[in-house]
Amino acid sequence: MASLSFALTRFSGLSAKTTLSSSSSDFDHSSRRNFLPPTKVGLKISSSSSAATDSEPDLSVTVNGLKMPNPFVIGSGPPGTNYTVMKRAFDEGWGGVIAKTVSLDASKVINVTPRYARLKTGSNGSAKTDVIGWQNIELISDRPLETMLKEFKQLKQEYPDRILIASIMEEYSKTGWEELIDRVEQTGVDALEINFSCPHGMPERRMGAAVGQDCALLEEVCGWINAKATVPVWAKMTPNITDITEPARVSLKSGCEGISAINTIMSVMGIDLKTLHPEPCVEGYSTPGGYSYKAVRPIALAKVMNIAQMMKSEFGEKDCSLSGIGGVETGYDAAEFILLGSNTVQVCTGVMVHGYGHVKTLCAELQDFMRQHNFSSIEEFRGHSLQYFTTHTDLVRRQKEAIEQRKAERRGLKSDKDWTGDGFVKETESMVSN
């Protein structure tokens, strides 16, 4: 069965860490990537070595040396905004937590309320309908960095075997990025996710999507980050770009271990037809924001598929991790992302809608899917469906050949030796012309 086997290595310089203090990490120092700066610890991605029982498929994964009990990760946002909620996520059984994005100077981050708006299946103004889309104009963490760092450290002390990933974003400043990385890593976090993709807020400071949409700028900033970081680095991609594989490729070539995709889609949620004001409405005004939840899943799947195909063809032997994001509400949704090559699957809006305990449902549904197909581990089916994507020209060729084959079969038996007793009547009919 086809699957992607993602493995990646980094190397340690004189000042870089060569081990992680957490028992959740398992590094392989034996191999090298020739395009990486020689400043990082050796890393490896693999499926769990523990065998699944006959009745319960094994959901555990190991990504960039980080061991998780399942592939479900809290996506950066409100569900990871402070110690209390991140602790709750660990207690409920999430495979990992990515905290809300932090930067050096939180005083510049000023949020407004309301900052969310929902898209419903009914007509404009209808109340009793299903929510299918969610928009936010929320910025990164507005809490002081020192406060967040203390909470990261406390979480790692209390949950040393659980995976905590810091999401970071900074202005266009090499020293600023270096300081932020150094301070965050001192808390003991297991990895960094770099927010190159927030679609709203502070673009004038060359932050978020302003970097992710400019490959030259992205390459430069990735170089700064990967020369400093000593833990795995994931680059979070914006979907608000013509070809998402371009920034993903730049990030990987610049030393990042993994890609997270996608962040929210730039959107205008709608206009209230009673007030004629846009939503979410703040003192009568609004601003475009990030669109998420289950209505974006088809778009997210396409972007993930594009990235996975690029990674497989261009980084095949080196291999890199992929964290799928976008509209995951069920374990079956997660299975689709994994079938397209994702090592992990992030959930953010889904937690805001269903709560932290929803991870139990996600795990149960993913295991149900695996039992249906006799998969015992995530690695057995990861990337399996990539082989079924092709060009439209190839689809036309395939269908033409299939039609010709069916016509040939309808023309009857090729030789007298092909006659059978059981199918004699049908075989006779197959050679009748009218």
C-alpha positions, 0 to 999 in steps of 0.5 A: 500500500502506498504511503509517504514515509516522512523523515528529516534530520538536522545537525547540532553546532557547538552551541545547539542542543543535542538532546531534549530534556523531555522524554517525549522526544526521540532524536536520530543523529545518524543522517544529514540533510546537505542543504540545512545550516549545521546548527540543529539537532538530528531529527527523525519522523517515523510511525510508532514502534508499538504494535497495535492490538487486533481490536484497537488500531494504534493512533500514536505518531512520532513526528520530528522526534516528538512522540504523540499518543494521537495525531490530533493537535490543538491549533494555535488560537484561543484554545491555546491561549493560557495555562488553564486551557492548555492544561485542559487539553492535555488532560482530555488527551490531545496529542499535542498543543500549539499555543496561541502566537506570541511576540516580543511586545504584546503591548502593540496587540490590541483586540476588539470585541466582537471579533467573531462571526459565523456563516450559517446554512440558512438565509441571511438572518436565519437563526435556526441553522447549522454553522458551517463557517467561522470568521475571526479578526482576532490578533495574536496573544495580547498577554505579556510574553513573560507571562506566557513563557512562565506558563509554557515552563509550568506546563512542561514541568507538569506534563514532561511527556506531552508535546507543547509547541510554541507559535511565534511571530515577530517583526522584520528584525533578525535580533528580534527573532533571535531573542524571541526564539532564545527566550521561548526555547528556554521554557522547554517547549518541544518545537516552534511553529512560525506564524507566516500566515496570519491574514489580518493585523500588523502587515505594515510591520512585516508580520504573518502573511506579509512574510508568507506571501513574499518568498524572498522575505520568507527565505531571509527570515527562515534563514535567521530562524533556522540558524538560531533554533535548536528544536524542530521548526514548522512553517505555517502557510497562508492559503492566500497565495496563488501557489502554496507550494512555493513558500512551502518549498522555500521554508523547507529548503531554508531548514524548516523540518515541517509545514503546517497548512492551512491558516485561515482564508481572507474573507468578508463574512457577510452584511447584515441586511437589517443594519446594512453593516458588515460582520463582525460589527465593531462600532458600526465597522469591520475589517476582512478577517480569517475564515475557518471551520468545516466549509473551508475543508475542501480548499484545505485538502487541495492545498495539503495535497499540493504540498504533499505532492511537492514534498514527495517529489522534491524531498523524497529521500529527505522527507519532511513533516506535514500538519494538516489544518482546515475544517476538521470536525470529525475523525473521518475528516482527519482521515482525509488529511492523513490520506493526503500525507498529513502526519498530524491534524490540527483543530482550532475552531472545532474546539471552540464549537465542541470543547476540549473533550471532543478529542475522544470522539475524534480518536474513536472515529479515526479508529473506526475508519482504520478498522473498516480498512484493517489499518493498524497504524497511521503510517499504513495509510498516510499519503495513500490517496495521493496516487489517485490524483493526476492531470485532466489530460490524463483523466481523458486518456484513462477514460478513453482507454476504459471505454475502448476496453469495455467495448472490446469486452462487449464484442464477445469471446476472443476464442472458442476456448473462452466459452463456459457452461455457467455463463453460456447465455450471457456469453452468447448475448455478448456477441449479438449485434441487435 
